[in-house]
Amino acid sequence: MYNEEEILVVLAVVLSLNVVNAEISKEDWLVGGSFSLNSTSDTTVSLNPAAGYFKVNNLALGGDV
């Protein structure tokens, strides 16, 4: 059967394939981030949120933590 690491790699690849066909317009919000899991001798979980605001069409201003 599949081990945990293989399942996580496949899940990460599927989630990273963002195919979006939309026009991003002024006053829209962008919300996203990243997640990582390291399970060696000590388990480490990291979550980094990010956000942005479109001041003009196709140009976002924002940041992440």
Buried (B, 14 or more C-beta within 10 A) or exposed (E): EEEEEEEEEEEEEEEEEEEEEEEEEEEBEEEEEEEEEEEEEEEEEEEEEEBBEBEEEEEBEEEEE
